[in-house]
Amino acid sequence: MISEAEWDFNEEGLLPYEIIEAANKGNAEAILTVVQHYESYITEQAKRKMKDSFGNIYIGVDYEIRDELRLKLMKAIVAFKISLN
């Protein structure tokens, strides 16, 4: 996997075009890099109210939802049509 130190971020912290293009072409390492880039957002979206064995409510990560979101992102990366107009 490409480490964040190797990425050439612009001022907005966006992924380099080369990574996005490689991921779109199916490069597994680039896809994992894109998923890693969005990992904190995915985890935040997968948080839910849960109850422990004593009935206390807490906020926790629903790992099934997190994994589904990762999979949807991976599918969307490969299906995305890049147009250079």
C-alpha positions as CSV (number, residue, x, y, z in Angstrom):
1,M,0.0,0.0,0.0
2,I,1.2,3.5,-0.7
3,S,1.9,5.4,2.5
4,E,0.5,8.8,3.0
5,A,4.0,10.2,3.2
6,E,4.5,9.2,-0.5
7,W,1.3,11.1,-1.6
8,D,1.8,14.4,-3.3
9,F,-1.2,16.2,-1.7
10,N,-2.3,19.6,-2.9
11,E,-3.5,22.3,-0.5
12,E,-6.9,20.7,0.0
13,G,-5.5,17.2,0.9
14,L,-7.0,15.6,-2.2
15,L,-5.7,12.3,-3.6
16,P,-3.4,12.7,-6.6
17,Y,-5.0,12.1,-9.9
18,E,-2.5,9.2,-10.6
19,I,-3.8,7.3,-7.6
20,I,-7.4,7.8,-8.7
21,E,-6.7,6.8,-12.3
22,A,-4.8,3.6,-11.2
23,A,-7.6,2.7,-8.8
24,N,-10.1,3.2,-11.6
25,K,-8.2,0.8,-13.8
26,G,-8.4,-1.9,-11.1
27,N,-5.0,-1.5,-9.4
28,A,-5.5,-3.2,-6.0
29,E,-2.9,-1.1,-4.2
30,A,-4.4,2.1,-5.5
31,I,-7.9,1.0,-4.5
32,L,-6.7,0.3,-1.0
33,T,-5.0,3.7,-0.9
34,V,-8.3,5.4,-1.8
35,V,-10.3,3.4,0.8
36,Q,-7.6,4.2,3.4
37,H,-7.9,7.9,2.5
38,Y,-11.7,7.8,3.3
39,E,-11.4,5.4,6.3
40,S,-12.2,8.0,9.0
41,Y,-15.3,9.2,7.1
42,I,-16.5,5.6,6.5
43,T,-16.0,4.8,10.2
44,E,-17.9,7.9,11.2
45,Q,-20.8,7.0,9.0
46,A,-20.9,3.5,10.4
47,K,-21.4,4.6,14.0
48,R,-24.6,3.6,15.7
49,K,-26.3,3.6,19.1
50,M,-25.7,0.3,20.8
51,K,-26.5,-1.4,24.1
52,D,-24.1,-3.3,26.2
53,S,-25.0,-6.4,28.3
54,F,-26.1,-4.1,31.1
55,G,-28.5,-2.1,28.9
56,N,-26.3,1.0,28.8
57,I,-26.4,2.9,25.5
58,Y,-23.2,3.9,23.8
59,I,-22.0,4.9,20.4
60,G,-20.0,2.3,18.6
61,V,-18.9,1.3,15.1
62,D,-21.2,-1.2,13.3
63,Y,-18.6,-3.3,11.5
64,E,-21.0,-4.8,9.1
65,I,-22.1,-1.3,7.9
66,R,-18.4,-0.2,7.8
67,D,-17.5,-3.2,5.6
68,E,-20.5,-2.6,3.3
69,L,-19.5,1.1,2.9
70,R,-16.0,0.0,2.0
71,L,-17.2,-2.4,-0.6
72,K,-19.6,0.2,-2.1
73,L,-16.7,2.6,-2.4
74,M,-14.5,0.0,-4.1
75,K,-17.2,-0.9,-6.6
76,A,-17.8,2.8,-7.3
77,I,-14.1,3.5,-7.9
78,V,-13.9,0.8,-10.6
79,A,-17.2,1.8,-12.1
80,F,-16.5,5.5,-12.3
81,K,-16.0,6.9,-15.8
82,I,-13.1,9.3,-16.0
83,S,-13.6,12.0,-18.7
84,L,-10.8,14.4,-19.7
85,N,-12.9,17.1,-21.3
